């Protein structure tokens, strides 16, 4: 998938980093998680909308490159794991301060 994205002609999209991919059990659908670093909200919307439009091309590229009979339908999201982890860390710091008072 990262190789397929890198072949796109849009500079704003082909440099996006894929963090993780989660396939459904039947492998008909896959959620592609992208690195949100360095992008503001308008850039994120632009990237998601253009990757959605390029979904058919990305499926074809993956099928051809990997020799697959079928490729899953890709859905793109920005990964929220890091921000969630940071919020959890902040909560633990607050709890620790309260305990040591």
N, C-alpha and C positions, 0 to 999 in steps of 0.2 A: 504494500500500500504506500509506504513512503517513496519508493521508487516510482510508482505510478504518479503520485502527486508531484514529484520533482520534474516530471516530463511536461507538465502543464506550462503554457506560455505566459502565464500571469505571474509577475515577480512577487506580488503580494501573497500569492497562494503557494507557489512551488517551494517556498522556504519554510513552510509550516512544519513543525516537528510533531510526529505521531508518538504519543506516550504509551498508549495501550490500545488493544483491540479485544472486544468481548463478543464472541459469537453466540447466537442462540443455540439451543440443543440440536435443532435440525440443520443448523448452519445455513439457514435461508436468509437470516438477517445478522448484521454485525454493527456494533457501535464502535466507532473509531474515536478515541479520545485524543485531543490535540493539546499541546502545551500552550497555556494562556499567557505566558510571560511575554512582555513587550508589546502587548496589543491592548488598545482601549476598546470600549464597547462598540463603537461604530466600525472599527476594523474587524472585530469578531463577527459582527453581523454580515459584513461584506464577505469574509472568508467562508462562513457557513453557507451563505446563499450561493456562492460560486462553486463551492465543492458539491453542493446539492445538484446544481445544474450539470456538473461534470461527472456525476455518479455513474452514468452509463458507460462513459469512456473508461473510468477507473475500473469498473467491473470487467470490461472487455480486456483491458490491459492485464489485469491480474489473471484472468482465465488463460490468456495467451502466454504470459510469462511463466506461469506455474504449470501449464498443461491441464488445467482443471476443466471439467465438463460444465460446471456451473460455478458462479461466484455469488456470494451473498449480497444482498442489497445493503449498501452502506448508509449509515446514519452518522452524522458528524456532530460532536459535542466538544466543548472545551473542558478539560479536566479540572475538577474542583477539589481534588484530594488535598493539594498543598494548602489551599486556603482553609479548608476544614481542619486540617492538622494544626495549622497555626492558631486557629480559634480554640481548639482543645488545649494546646500548650498554654495559651493565655489564661484559660480557666484554671488549669492546674497551678499556675503561678499565683493566681489570686487566692486559691484555696490554701496554698502553702503559706502565703503571707498572713492569712487569717489564723491559721493554726499556730504560727510562731509569735503572735501578739501577746 
